[in-house]
Amino acid sequence: MNLNTTRALRSLTPLALLGALSTPAMAIQVTDNLDLGGAVRARWDYDPDRDIQKFNFDTAILSANYNSDTWIGEAKYRFYGRAYPYNYTKHVGDVQFAELAWIGYKFNPDQQVQVGLNQLPFGLQPYFGSTFYQTMGSVVGLEDVEEVGAKYIQQSGDWNIQAGYYLRPAWQGKGTSNGETYSSVVSEADSYVTDGSNNQERNTVVLRVAKALDLGPWKSEVGISGLTSSLENRDTNNDGRRNAMAVHYIGKNGPWGVQLQAARQQMSPRNPGTDELVTFGGYDATYNVASRGNLYVADVSYDVSGKYLFDQISGVKLYANYSAFDKSADDFKTSQRMIFGTSFSLSKLWIATEWLYGKNDPVIGGGSLTQSLGAGGSNQWENQLYMNIGYYF
């Protein structure tokens, strides 16, 4: 559920950023090359079916960004706790983890390498749509995933090529769960996860190739991605595999934007129990994900020009996003998510307001956190309102 897109500005073509969210740039410039910044965010959750009406602290973020003619780097760290949905903890910082921590070298303006905790170059970048509350891709471990390794980026005319090798997921932060990371990654199940597993992902190889082109009035990008890794099961000491592929399209025509993606994820774990489920974790929780399924994403957006309310409101974007995780097992119910929302700047604040719909969704409407992405939850559409208000510095 993050939005700061600066981590992608030096690694992607302009077309690859069409669907990304933008935030006020108010970082503190320490030197000509080093900026320090961060954010303080609040959130509002409204779900009358669950008697939830909360307005409270969301997160605090500290960040650093370095950029010279040759050396580049970025670090970002997040703090949660005490407030909903982490009101089971006592203090801000009881849940905390790194989002990014990498250094890089630019061979020239079109070639660079990044080493450390950086984003996997898979599918739509940097996010699978225009939304703040991310798509089904984030909870099945394909969207906005940061792992520890090296990534090479090359821009050759209209072609953008990115290749990465990652030794392991991010290091565990602090929390109450085995899922103490920013990204949703393969994890050891907590005791409350029925049919949970204990796999560790290692040696992830990713390749993403994209081409910019014009389709009539649409400035477009089409691309394909592939991912493969080993799944080391700590109970059986046997290795399985995780494979994923995706094709994507980004288009921009004046104020209109479109993003489309279809992906296949196929995992073959060597669990002591069922191999139809793999436990993932992130944001201080663990849950099961169907080992095989197709992910579909469609996003449409419209940029509203001009300034409003005495020039205090600007950068207004309207958007709608649909994503679905269609599982291969016959008795597993499809997980779906729809988001209708708007984002805008209000003076020095950045605000996103979204109407969330979920069916067999682990986090929308109080579905089954641990099983919705596996066998499924209530199989009913649930909805709630969500707002995030951030001051970025």
N, C-alpha and C positions, 0 to 999 in steps of 0.2 A: 504494500500500500504506500509506496513512496512515489515521489514525483520529480526530484531534481535531476535534470537531464544533462548537466554539464559533463558527466563522465563519458557521454557519447560524442561530444562535439568534435573531438580530435580523432575519432576512430571510425566515423561513418560518413557517407556521402550526405549532402543536404536532403536528398529524397528519403533516406532512411530515417530522417528525423521528422517527417511530416506529421506523424501521429503522436509525437512526444509532447509532454506537457512542459510549459515554460513557467519559470518563477522569477520574481524580482531578483536582480543581481546586485547584492549589496555587501559582498565579501570585503573584509578588511585587507587592503594591500600592504603586506609587510615589506616586501621588496618588489623590484620590477618583475620578478618571476614567481614570487610566493604569495598566495592569498590564503587567509584563514577566514572561516565562516561557520555557518551552522544554521539551526532553525529551532524555534520553539512552536509546537503545534498543539491545538486543542481539537476536540472532536465532539460531535453531537450525534447520539444514536436514539432513534425513535421507533419503537415496535410495540404498538398497543396490544397485540396478541400475547406478548410475553411480559406486558406491564413494564417495559423498559423505556425510560425517558431520561437520558443521561447527557449532561454537558460537563465535560471535565478535561483535564490535561491528557494529551495523547502521547507525545514523545519529545525528547530533546535530542538534537543532532549536532555533533561537532565535526567539522570537515577542514581539510587542507588540500590545496591544489597548487602544483608546481608546473610551470611551463616556460621552457627556454627554447633556443634554436635547436637544441639537441636532446636535452633531458626533460622528461615529463614525469608526473606522478600524481596520485590522488589517494587520500585516505578519508574514511568516513566512519563514525561510530555513533551508535544509537542507545538511548536510555529510555526504559519504560518502567512501569510499576505504580502501585498504590491506587491508581484510578482505573475505572472500567476500560477494557475487560480484564485488567490485571489487579482488580480490587481484592484478590485473595493474597496479595503481597502487601507489606507494610510501608515500603519506602520507594520513592523514585530511584531507579538504579538497581532494584532487586532483579529486574530482567534487563540485560544489556548484551550487546554483541556488535561485532564489526560488520560493516556493509562492504567496504572496499579498503584495500591497503596494497597498492602496487606502485612500482617505479617503471619507467620506460625510457627507450632511446629512439629518437627519430633519425633514421639514416638520411632522409630527405623529406620534403613536405608530403610525399606520397607513400612513404614506407616507415613503419615503426614496429617496435616490439614492446610488449608489456609483460612484466614478471611480478607475481605475487597474487593477492586475492583480487581477481578481476572477473568481469562478466563473460560468461560463455557466449560465443558468437553463434546463436541458434535462432532461426526464424526471424520474425519481425523484431526490429531493434529500435530503441532499447526496451520497449514494452509491446505487448500484443494488443495495442489499441490506444484510445485517447483517454481512458478512464483513470481515476485515482485508485479506486478499489479494483484491483487487477482481475484478470479473467481466470477461467478454469485452468489456464496454462500455468499460473503461478502455483497452484496447490498440487498439481501433478508433476511438478519439478522441471518444467520446460521454459517458463517465462522468468526473466530477471533472475537468473541463477548465477551466483558468484562462487567460484572455487579457486583453489590454490594451484597455480601453474603458470604457463607462458602462452601468450597469444601474439601472433604475427598478423599485421594488417597491411594490405597493399591496395592502392588505388591506381588503376591503369586505364586511363580514359574513362569510358562509361562503366568499366568493370570494377567491382569491389570484392576483394578476396580476403577472407579471414580464416585463419587456422589456429587451433589451440590444442595444447596438451596439458592436462591437469592431473596432478598426482593424487589429490584428495579434495573433499569438500572443505568448507571453512572450519577453522578451529571452533570448538564449543565456547560460547560465552558464559554468561551467568544467568541462572534461572532455577526453575523447580522441576524441569523436565529434561529428557534426553534430546529434545528438539530445541537447542539453545543457539540457533543460527538465524541470520536474516533471511536466507533463501530456504525454500522447501527442498530438502535433500534426503537421500536414503539414510535412514537412521535406525538405531536400536529402539525397539518399542518400549514404552513405559508399561508398567504392570496393569494399567487400566485398559489397554488395547487388546481386546479379544482377538485371537489368531494373529497376534503381532509377531514380527520377525526381527532378527538381528543381523542385518546385512550392512556392509561398509562398501561404498563405491570407491574404486581406485582406477587410475590410468585411463581417464576419460580423454578421448580424441574427438575433436569437433572440427568440421569444415563448413563454411558458409560462402556461397558464391552468389553475387547479385549483379544485375545489369540495369543501368538507367536507360530509359527510352521514352519516346513520345508516342502516345496512342491517340491520334487526333488532338483535341485540346488538353488531354490529360498528360501531365508530367508524371511518369510512372517509373516503378522499379519492380522487377520480377527476380525471384531468387529461389535457391534450393539449399537446404542444410542437411547435414548428417551428423549423428552422434553415436559413439559406441564406447562402452566401459565394462569393467569387470565388477561383479557383485560378490564380495567375499563374505560368505556366511560364517559367523563366529560360533555357531552351534554345531554345524556339520563339518566345518573346515573344508567345504567344497566351494568352488567358484562357479557362479552363473554369469549371465551377461545382461546388459541393458543396451538396447538399440533404439534409435529414434530417427525419423526423417521428417522433413517439412518442406512444403512449397508455399511461397507467399507472394502477395501483390500489394503494392502501395501506389495510390494514385492521388494527384492533386490537380484540381481544375478551379482556379480562382479561390473562392472561400470554401469550396467543397473538398472533403477528403474522404478517401475510402481505403480500408485495409482489410485484406482477406488472407486467411491461412488455413491450410489443412495439414495435419501432422499425424504420424503413426508412432506410438510408443509400444515396444514389445520387450518385456523383461522375462528372463528365464532363471529365476532364483533357485537355489538348492536348499530350500527351507526344510527343517525337520517335519513340519506340518504341511499345510496347503501351499502349493506354488502359484495359486491364483491371486495372491496378495503380496505386496511388498510394503513394509512400513516406511513412511516418510516422516520428517519432522521439521519444524521451524516455528519461530515466534512463541517459544515455550510450550509446545504441544507436539505429540506424535499421533499418527493416524494411518490407517491402511489405504492403499491405492491399488486398484485392479492392475494386475501385471501386464495386461494387454488391452489396448483400446485406441480409438481414433479421437483426435482433438480437432474441433472446428471453431474458427473465430471469424466473425464479420463485424466491422466497425465502420460507421459513417459519422462524419463530423462537419460542422459549419462554423467558420470564423466570422463573428460579427464585428464589423469595422467601427471605428469611432470611439469617442469617450463620452461618458454619461455621468450624471449627478455631480455637476460642477467639476468635470474632468477627473473625478475620483475613481470611477470605474472604467477599466480598460481591459483589453485582451480577452474579450468574452468569447468562449467557445461552447457550442452546443453539440452533444454527441449521444449516440446510441450504440450499444455493443451487445452482441450475443455470442456466447461460447458454450460448447457442449463437449463432454467427454463420454463418448459412446463405447462402452466396454464390450469386449469380445465374448466373455462368458455369457451364455444364454440367460441365466437367471440373475444377472447383475443389471440393475436399473441405471439408465443413462443419467448422468449428472449435468444439469443445465444452469446457466446464469445469464440474466439480462440486466443491463444497467442503462438507465436513462439519466443524463446529467448535464451539468454546466459547470464551467470553471471560469474564473475571472480574477483580476487584481482589483482590490479596494484599497486605494492609497498604498501603504506599505505591506498590506496583507495579501496573501493568495488564498482563495477560497474555492473549494469544490463541493458541490451539493449533488447528491445522487440518490435516485430511487432504485433500490436493489430488489431483484426478483431471483429466487433460487429454488431449484427442485433437485432433491438429493444432493444438496449443497452443504458442505460441512460447516460453513460459517454464517450463512444467511438464514434467518428465520428460526434459529434454534434446532437445526437438523442434527443428525448424529455426527458429531465431530470425528469419531474414530472409524465409522463404517460407511458414511455416505458416498465416498469415492471408491468403495469396494462394492459390496452387494447392494448398497443403497440405503436411503433413509425412509422417511414417511411416504415418499413418492407423491408429494403434494407441493404445489407452488406456494412459497412463502415470500413475504415482502417486508421491507423496512426502509426507513429513511436514514441517510447518513450524510454528515457534513464534516469537512476538515478545514480548519482555519489555521494558516501558518504565517509566522513572521520569520522571514529568511534574512540572514545578515552575513 
